[in-house]
Amino acid sequence: MKHIALLIALSAPVFLSGCVISVDGDKHGSGADWEDREYNNRKHISNLNIGSAYERVVGKMGVADFSELEQREDGTYRILYYRTQRTMDDGITTKDECTPLVFKNGELIGWGSSASQHL
């Protein structure tokens, strides 16, 4: 019996050496979800092309934080807002923390604040 206890005691450090206990949390915990989301949105936006179809962009970007639709004589305009930068540490996403994507008749015509100001 003593040999078994000794064997367990000596082998425990080997079996437990892969265990890590995090006291402060890590960057990939729930506190960093917004950072990952903003980074992914910026990455996807940097790869957009003018003329991309609305469905294709939404398929890559996912659900927008805000969405607007405006019918005009020259067509239907849709603006999708995706969070790309944090301005206040309040846990609430606002439009000033988002990059707008502007679509006309289902095609991407621009993004960023200058693209949405022309509407």
Backbone hydrogen bonds, N-H to C=O, Kabsch-Sander energy under -0.5 kcal/mol:
donor,donor_aa,acceptor,acceptor_aa,energy
5,A,1,M,-2.1
6,L,2,K,-2.3
7,L,3,H,-2.4
8,I,4,I,-2.4
9,A,5,A,-2.4
10,L,6,L,-2.3
11,S,7,L,-1.7
12,A,8,I,-1.6
15,F,11,S,-1.9
16,L,12,A,-2.4
17,S,13,P,-0.7
19,C,16,L,-1.8
22,S,20,V,-0.6
23,V,21,I,-0.6
29,G,26,D,-1.8
32,A,29,G,-1.6
33,D,30,S,-1.1
36,D,32,A,-2.2
37,R,33,D,-2.5
38,E,34,W,-2.6
39,Y,35,E,-2.6
40,N,36,D,-2.6
41,N,37,R,-2.4
42,R,38,E,-2.7
43,K,39,Y,-2.5
44,H,40,N,-2.5
45,I,41,N,-2.6
46,S,42,R,-2.2
47,N,43,K,-0.6
47,N,44,H,-1.0
48,L,45,I,-1.6
51,G,108,L,-3.0
52,S,49,N,-1.9
54,Y,106,G,-2.4
57,V,53,A,-2.2
58,V,54,Y,-2.6
59,G,55,E,-2.0
60,K,56,R,-1.4
61,M,57,V,-3.2
62,G,58,V,-2.6
65,D,81,Y,-2.4
66,F,81,Y,-1.3
68,E,79,I,-2.4
70,E,77,Y,-3.2
72,R,70,E,-0.5
72,R,75,G,-2.7
75,G,72,R,-1.0
77,Y,70,E,-3.3
77,Y,75,G,-0.5
78,R,103,F,-2.2
79,I,68,E,-2.5
80,L,101,L,-2.4
81,Y,66,F,-2.7
82,Y,80,L,-0.5
82,Y,99,T,-2.1
84,T,97,E,-2.6
85,Q,97,E,-2.0
90,D,88,M,-1.4
97,E,94,T,-1.9
98,C,95,K,-1.9
99,T,82,Y,-3.0
101,L,80,L,-3.1
102,V,110,G,-3.3
103,F,78,R,-3.0
104,K,107,E,-2.8
105,N,76,T,-3.2
107,E,104,K,-1.6
108,L,52,S,-2.7
109,I,102,V,-3.2
110,G,102,V,-1.2
112,G,100,P,-2.5
115,A,112,G,-0.5
116,S,112,G,-1.5
117,Q,113,S,-1.4
118,H,114,S,-0.6
119,L,116,S,-1.0
